[in-house]
Amino acid sequence: WHGMAWHGMAWHGMAWHGMAWHGMAWHGMAWHGMAWHGMAWHGMAWHGMAWH
């Protein structure tokens, strides 16, 4: 039983590590998206200046 519990903890740790890795990838995507959005916003501002 104790061995099973330990194995369960190890499995849970693996799942948590997988979640953390996925979270890191998602965070990276979000950061990249923010940078892209920032570029688009800057482009809009530049276009607005040109229009004005």
Secondary structure, DSSP 8 states (H G I E B T S, - for coil): -HHHHHHHHHHHHHHHHHHHHHHHHHHHHHHHHHHHHHHHHHHHHHHHHHH-
